[in-house]
Amino acid sequence: MKNKTGLTKDTGWQFGIRRTIPLPLENVWNIFFSEEGLKYWAAGVDQNFSTYKEFSHIRTKWKHKNFNEKANLQIRFIPSKTAGKTAVSIHVDQLLNESQREETQKHWSAIMKEITGLIAG
């Protein structure tokens, strides 16, 4: 059987995306969690985060508008070794199938493009 991208051995399907933004970590975090920033990415996100580590990462549940089930969402903010840059990494797991993974990929790729545009200014 051929390995399928995004299919894990134990926890179903997953998707991840990472983008580097040319701003320091604190700036990226503050914009991401501002009222304006939340409008871009927080639809379907449970804002009672199971993990919230300021300037580092969050973990919570996320439900796409077309899904019946929730998936795990983790967003990390990683300072670059190059001064003044930050990588934003979004990871979603416990997706049920390849179709949910594809929908998740479209959703978070579009959001990442929009929010990086907002943040980069």
Backbone torsions as a table, in degrees:
resi	resn	phi	psi	omega
1	MET	NA	133.5	-179.0
2	LYS	-76.5	136.9	175.9
3	ASN	-66.0	138.3	178.5
4	LYS	-107.1	134.9	178.8
5	THR	-60.3	126.8	176.8
6	GLY	93.4	-8.2	179.4
7	LEU	-91.6	120.9	179.9
8	THR	-94.1	164.6	180.0
9	LYS	-68.9	-37.1	-171.3
10	ASP	-119.1	-25.3	-168.9
11	THR	-119.6	24.6	176.8
12	GLY	81.6	-143.0	-174.1
13	TRP	-99.5	152.1	179.4
14	GLN	-144.4	162.9	176.6
15	PHE	-146.9	143.9	176.3
16	GLY	-144.4	150.3	178.4
17	ILE	-145.0	145.3	179.1
18	ARG	-139.3	136.0	176.0
19	ARG	-135.2	144.5	176.5
20	THR	-101.0	132.9	-177.2
21	ILE	-115.8	135.3	-175.2
22	PRO	-81.1	54.6	176.2
23	LEU	-142.5	154.1	176.8
24	PRO	-63.6	155.5	-176.6
25	LEU	-50.5	-50.7	-176.2
26	GLU	-60.8	-39.7	178.3
27	ASN	-63.7	-46.0	-179.1
28	VAL	-62.5	-46.8	179.5
29	TRP	-57.8	-49.9	-176.5
30	ASN	-62.8	-38.9	177.5
31	ILE	-70.0	-43.9	-178.6
32	PHE	-58.0	-39.9	-176.8
33	PHE	-99.5	9.7	174.6
34	SER	-73.4	165.6	177.9
35	GLU	-56.9	-43.4	178.9
36	GLU	-65.3	-44.9	-179.5
37	GLY	-62.6	-42.2	179.9
38	LEU	-60.1	-30.9	178.7
39	LYS	-60.8	-28.8	-177.2
40	TYR	-77.5	-36.3	-167.7
41	TRP	-126.2	-11.9	-168.2
42	ALA	-89.2	2.4	177.7
43	ALA	-62.1	126.6	179.1
44	GLY	81.5	-1.2	-177.8
45	VAL	-92.7	128.2	174.6
46	ASP	-73.0	113.0	-175.7
47	GLN	-85.4	5.6	167.1
48	ASN	-90.1	76.0	-172.2
49	PHE	-59.9	135.4	174.8
50	SER	-73.0	-28.5	173.3
51	THR	-135.2	132.4	176.3
52	TYR	-141.8	105.3	177.6
53	LYS	-119.0	105.2	-174.4
54	GLU	-53.2	136.4	-179.7
55	PHE	63.0	20.0	179.6
56	SER	-134.6	-70.8	-175.8
57	HIS	-164.3	164.0	171.6
58	ILE	-132.4	154.8	170.8
59	ARG	-134.3	141.9	-179.6
60	THR	-166.7	-170.4	174.7
61	LYS	-103.7	150.8	178.3
62	TRP	-139.9	140.3	178.1
63	LYS	-131.0	116.5	174.9
64	HIS	-67.0	146.4	-177.5
65	LYS	-58.9	-23.9	-179.0
66	ASN	-96.5	1.8	-178.0
67	PHE	-104.2	150.5	171.6
68	ASN	-88.3	-24.6	-174.3
69	GLU	-105.7	159.5	174.2
70	LYS	-96.2	153.0	176.0
71	ALA	-121.3	166.2	175.3
72	ASN	-83.9	137.0	178.2
73	LEU	-123.9	131.4	174.0
74	GLN	-130.7	131.7	176.0
75	ILE	-123.9	125.1	179.8
76	ARG	-116.4	147.1	177.6
77	PHE	-120.2	116.0	-170.1
78	ILE	-121.1	115.4	178.7
79	PRO	-66.0	138.5	180.0
80	SER	-80.2	154.5	173.0
81	LYS	-68.5	-22.3	173.5
82	THR	-84.7	120.7	-175.9
83	ALA	-54.3	139.3	174.3
84	GLY	83.3	12.8	178.6
85	LYS	-126.9	150.3	-179.6
86	THR	-138.7	133.4	173.1
87	ALA	-92.3	133.7	173.8
88	VAL	-109.4	123.5	-177.6
89	SER	-118.9	126.1	178.2
90	ILE	-115.6	129.1	-179.4
91	HIS	-132.3	129.6	177.6
92	VAL	-123.7	130.3	176.3
93	ASP	-135.2	176.8	-174.1
94	GLN	67.0	35.7	171.4
95	LEU	-79.6	148.8	-172.6
96	LEU	-77.4	-33.6	-172.7
97	ASN	-157.9	178.0	-178.7
98	GLU	-63.0	-35.3	179.0
99	SER	-63.8	-43.4	176.5
100	GLN	-64.1	-37.5	178.0
101	ARG	-62.5	-44.7	179.4
102	GLU	-62.3	-43.1	178.5
103	GLU	-64.6	-40.4	177.6
104	THR	-63.9	-41.7	178.6
105	GLN	-60.7	-46.4	178.5
106	LYS	-61.3	-46.6	-176.9
107	HIS	-60.7	-56.0	-174.4
108	TRP	-74.8	-27.9	175.1
109	SER	-65.5	-43.3	178.0
110	ALA	-64.9	-43.2	179.1
111	ILE	-64.0	-43.2	-179.4
112	MET	-61.4	-39.8	178.3
113	LYS	-63.2	-45.1	-179.0
114	GLU	-66.7	-47.4	-175.3
115	ILE	-70.9	-34.6	176.5
116	THR	-67.6	-33.5	174.7
117	GLY	-64.4	-43.4	177.6
118	LEU	-62.5	-47.1	-175.7
119	ILE	-68.5	-43.4	-178.3
120	ALA	-70.6	-19.5	171.1
121	GLY	76.3	NA	NA
